[in-house]
Amino acid sequence: MSRSCLAVILAAGESTRMKSSMSKVLHPVAGLPMIAHVMKTIATSGISDVALVVGRDMDKVAKAGSVGGVNVTPFLQAERLGTGHAVLAAREAIARGYDDVLVAYGDVPLITAEPLMAARAALAQGHDVAVIGFHTANPTGYGRLLVKDGELVAIREERDANEAERAVTWCNSGLMAINGRKALDLLTRIGNANAKGEYYLTDIVEIARALGGRTVAVDAPEEQLTGCNNRAELAVLERLWQERRRHELMVSGVSMIAPETVFLSHDTEIGPDALIEPNVVFGPGVTVEGGAIIHAFSHLEGAHVATGATVGPFARLRPGANLATGSKVGNFCEVKKAEIGEGAKVNHLTYIGDAFIGAHANIGAGTITCNYDGVNKHVTRIGEGAFIGSNSALVAPVSVGDGAFVASGSVITEDVPSDALALGRARQEIKPERAKAIRARNQAIKASRSAKS
């Protein structure tokens, strides 16, 4: 859209009902602050300038909202005198002169670009105000959009509505677009002659019409306009976001056996033909390529899983885990900041951290890379085709060469050359009849204790 636009984002909520020590819009949905979700949508709508109206945590909110390449200018709302008053906190930005002024909210993170662009398109068609509304089966508590001959004639708050108006199910979301050339004039005409003495943005509809302007309502799905006032509503937003993103991934070719048990992050990327089993959690920064399998009860964060690799069940990939094509990290394994080479296997009960595992290496059960000395992290390097026996400890910094073998139960503290066999364990000794003597001693001790009691 060639028209210039300023988005005024109202984000001054005090978090009173959230019972929180931080601003409401900083609370995350899918690991990303609500305000950042809104800003990403603003950016995809082709809007580059944002006036961010904030209260508490001004710097933190502005920082969290600086995403998507938008130009953010924060404005402090020192008093809470209604939504009309809040928008005018950005008077300086509005006065710069834009074709459109779009009003949105920092605690409505599910909004997409389509309703915003539809509202702006209505301005381009000659309307002075375009209100975004939604249809709902339960309109109780919402302002009703009263439409006549295709024009929005008023927004009626429920307490002021008559019986016929209360039957209307098209409701006000609070989001709207305003003719930028008339915005300041319309906003400054909003009065506070009401029971609360507040300046209601909704009054702008009747003000615009009284001045001969045209006003209209555009529709959006109710889900996209869901807001947040408390922790229970935050959980609803999380559920709705997860359902939407799971659906998008499955439509794109990802298989989920029990999608309702899979939890994604805002930036999770999964390729076609990947399979996600039940009860998998994705933290931020995860990419799973097509054809990979993530087995049940696994947790991934900051990891990359290549085509044909398998993870889990009950595996944990921490930041920096990078699994190459066809590799495997099995059950009850943890991988952190490590490269797992093509076709390499880390099958079970193993910790691999700060390591490079060569292609087609095999890491036996119970193996640990001892990468931390209490001060520094050290690197373990295991060559291609190497075999590490079960219950071995590799004390970094250490290298195991290509094709080398490490015997089970070894503690490796020195580099192992390629194709060598390393044994780092105590020699086994046999003490005949010693077990019998130990049992006899234990029985005597038990008998003595019993006699004393």
Secondary structure, 3 states (H helix, E strand, C coil): CCCCEEEEEEECCCCCCCCCCCCHHHCEECCEEHHHHHHHHHHHCCCCEEEEEECCCHHHHHHHCCCCCCEEEEEECCCCCCHHHHHHCCHHHHCCCCCEEEEEECCCCCCCHHHHHHHHHHHHCCCCEEEEEEECCCCCCCCEEEEECCEEEEEECHHHCCHHHHCCCEEEEEEEEEECCCHHHHHHCCCCCCCCCCCCHHHHHHHHHHCCCCEEEEECCHHHHCCCCCHHHHHHHHHHHHHHHHHHHHHCCCEECCHHHCECCCCCEECCCCEECCCCEECCCCEECCCCEECCCCEECCCEECCCCEECCCCEECCCCEECCCCEEEECCEEEEEEECCCCEEEECCEEEEEEECCCCEECCCCEEECECCCCECCEEECCCCEECCCCEEECCEEECCCCEECCCCEECCCECCCCEECCCCCCCCCCCHHHHHHHHHHHHHHHHHHHC
